[in-house]
């Protein structure tokens, strides 16, 4: 029986690329997101390769998370891999000018959402004494930069949670991997700049950024490592990127 993988934020970017990479491995897929029409499209596309089911919920709402995952048929409940990919970045301003609504969205999505989904999935892994959790952090969780204090704090929290999960769960045969991407060209900047595509495009000018497929490849590397190997933490930068905000542009 092939492995079952649950991916949050599966409708775009890294989540979507990971879903496609896992389908190539013939993993059975539980694809999660808020955009039902995109989930349906992805289910139809990848369903030709493997078994796919979808769940539409907001990771920030514990009741939605709990109800959705509890609703899975018995044949889908033995989740082997959890990819906590859902998250967001909103705004880029100094702390004194920060928008409270933006802060709430980032903390609730990036931190609470990851915790809620993990809370719904990990008890089953503990009971089965096996599993693998992949948390998507960021270079921003390792290096704080100006005008990004709250986003960086939310991703630093993911780093801490990943370490804490590993301390708690290794004894139960569960691997925990933290993935920290650098500059990846996805919807990220468009969301951060609230639909300003011109401003978003400038983020990636003058160099070749990472792609969602690049990060999906690293996730596959982690989850297909031998049983005696845990890829605990990976930072992936674009070749022109030396640090969070140090990028050598042409």
C-alpha positions in Angstrom: 0.0 0.0 0.0 1.4 3.4 -1.0 2.0 6.1 1.5 -0.7 8.7 2.3 0.4 12.3 2.3 -1.6 15.3 3.5 -0.5 18.7 2.1 -1.9 22.0 3.3 -1.9 25.0 1.0 -2.0 22.6 -1.9 -3.7 24.8 -4.4 -0.7 26.9 -5.5 3.1 27.4 -5.2 5.1 25.0 -3.2 2.1 23.0 -2.0 0.9 22.4 -5.6 4.4 21.5 -6.8 4.8 19.0 -3.9 1.5 17.4 -4.7 2.6 16.8 -8.3 6.0 15.5 -7.1 4.3 13.1 -4.6 1.9 12.0 -7.4 4.9 11.0 -9.4 5.8 8.7 -6.5 2.3 7.3 -6.5 1.6 8.5 -3.0 -2.0 8.8 -2.1 -2.9 12.4 -1.7 -5.0 14.4 0.7 -4.9 17.9 -0.7 -6.1 20.8 1.5 -6.9 24.4 0.7 -9.5 27.1 0.8 -10.1 27.4 -3.0 -12.5 24.6 -3.8 -12.3 25.1 -7.6 -8.5 24.8 -7.6 -8.7 21.6 -5.4 -11.2 20.1 -7.9 -8.9 20.9 -10.8 -5.9 19.4 -9.0 -7.8 16.3 -8.1 -8.8 15.8 -11.7 -5.3 16.4 -12.9 -3.4 14.2 -10.5 -6.2 11.6 -10.2 -4.9 10.0 -13.4 -1.7 9.1 -11.5 -2.8 8.2 -8.0 -5.7 8.2 -5.5 -6.6 11.8 -4.5 -9.1 13.2 -2.1 -9.5 16.9 -1.1 -10.5 18.8 2.0 -11.5 22.5 2.0 -10.9 24.4 5.2 -9.2 27.3 6.8 -6.1 26.2 8.8 -6.8 29.2 11.2 -10.1 27.7 12.4 -9.6 24.8 14.8 -13.2 23.6 14.4 -12.9 23.5 10.6 -9.5 21.7 10.8 -10.8 19.1 13.3 -14.1 18.5 11.5 -12.4 18.2 8.1 -9.7 15.7 9.1 -12.1 13.7 11.3 -14.4 13.4 8.2 -11.8 11.4 6.3 -12.9 7.8 5.5 -11.1 5.1 7.4 -9.0 4.2 4.4 -7.5 7.7 4.4 -6.9 8.2 8.1 -3.5 6.5 8.4 -1.6 9.6 7.3 2.1 8.8 6.8 3.4 12.3 5.7 2.1 15.7 6.8 3.4 18.7 4.9 2.5 21.9 6.8 2.8 24.3 3.8 -0.1 26.7 4.3 1.0 30.2 5.3 1.1 33.8 4.2 2.9 37.1 4.3 1.0 40.4 4.4 2.5 43.9 4.2 6.0 45.1 4.6 6.3 48.0 6.9 8.3 49.1 10.0 6.8 47.8 13.3 5.3 51.2 14.3 3.3 51.3 11.1 2.2 47.7 11.1 -1.4 46.8 10.3 -2.9 44.8 13.2 -5.1 42.8 10.7 -2.0 41.8 8.8 -0.3 40.7 12.0 -3.2 38.5 12.9 -3.3 36.9 9.5 0.3 36.0 9.7 0.4 34.7 13.2 -2.9 32.8 12.9 -2.0 31.3 9.5 1.7 30.6 9.9 1.7 29.5 13.6 -1.7 28.6 14.8 -2.7 27.0 11.5 0.4 24.7 11.6 -0.3 23.8 15.2 -4.0 23.1 14.5 -3.3 20.7 11.6 -0.5 19.0 13.5 -2.8 18.5 16.5 -5.3 16.8 14.3 -2.9 14.5 12.6 -0.1 13.6 15.0 -2.1 11.6 17.5 -2.7 9.0 14.8 1.0 9.0 13.9 1.9 8.4 17.6 -0.6 5.6 17.8 0.9 3.9 14.7 4.4 4.7 15.9 5.4 6.1 12.5 5.1 9.2 10.4 6.9 12.2 8.9 6.1 15.9 9.4 7.5 18.5 7.1 7.2 22.1 8.2 7.7 25.0 5.8 9.7 27.7 7.5 11.7 30.3 5.7 15.1 32.0 5.6 13.1 34.7 7.3 12.8 32.4 10.3 16.6 32.3 10.6 17.5 36.0 9.7 15.2 38.8 10.7 15.1 41.8 8.3 13.8 45.3 8.4 10.1 45.9 7.8 9.3 42.2 8.2 9.4 41.7 12.0 6.1 39.9 12.4 6.5 37.7 9.4 10.0 36.8 10.5 8.7 36.1 14.0 6.0 33.8 12.7 8.6 31.8 10.8 11.0 31.8 13.7 8.1 30.2 15.6 7.9 27.5 13.0 11.6 26.8 13.5 11.1 26.5 17.2 8.0 24.3 16.8 9.9 22.0 14.4 12.7 21.5 17.0 10.1 20.9 19.7 8.2 18.4 17.6 11.4 16.5 17.0 12.1 16.3 20.7 8.6 15.1 21.5 8.0 12.8 18.5 11.3 11.0 17.7 10.6 8.5 20.4 7.4 7.5 18.6 9.1 6.8 15.3 8.1 10.1 13.7 10.6 12.2 11.7 10.3 16.0 11.6 11.9 18.0 8.9 12.1 21.8 8.8 12.5 23.3 5.3 13.6 27.0 5.1 13.3 28.4 1.5 15.0 31.6 0.4 13.6 33.6 -2.5 11.0 31.5 -4.3 9.0 33.0 -7.1 5.4 32.0 -6.4 2.3 33.9 -5.4 4.1 34.9 -2.2 5.1 38.5 -3.2 1.8 39.2 -4.9 0.0 38.3 -1.6 2.5 40.2 0.5 2.0 43.4 -1.6 -1.8 42.8 -1.7 -2.2 42.3 -5.5 0.4 44.9 -6.6 1.9 42.7 -9.3 4.4 45.4 -10.5 5.9 45.7 -7.0 5.9 42.0 -6.6 7.7 41.4 -9.9 10.6 43.7 -8.8 11.4 41.3 -6.0 12.7 38.8 -8.5 14.4 41.2 -11.0 18.0 40.7 -11.9 18.5 37.1 -10.7 17.1 33.6 -11.1 15.0 32.9 -8.1 14.1 29.4 -6.8 11.0 27.8 -8.1 8.3 25.9 -6.3 9.6 22.7 -8.0 13.0 23.3 -6.5 11.5 23.2 -3.0 9.3 20.2 -3.8 12.4 18.4 -4.9 14.0 19.0 -1.4 10.8 17.8 0.3 10.9 14.6 -1.8 14.6 14.2 -0.8 13.7 14.4 2.9 10.7 12.0 2.8 12.5 9.4 0.7 15.6 9.3 2.9 16.5 5.9 4.3 14.7 4.9 7.5 17.8 5.5 9.6 18.2 9.1 8.3 16.3 12.2 9.4 16.8 15.4 7.4 16.2 17.7 10.3 16.7 21.1 8.8 17.3 22.4 5.3 17.9 26.0 4.1 17.6 26.4 0.3 18.8 29.6 -1.3 18.8 30.9 -4.9 22.3 30.7 -6.3 22.5 34.5 -6.3 21.3 34.8 -2.7 23.8 34.9 0.1 21.4 35.8 3.0 17.8 36.7 3.6 18.1 40.2 1.9 21.5 39.9 0.3 20.9 39.0 -3.4 23.4 39.8 -6.2 21.4 41.1 -9.1 22.6 41.7 -12.6 
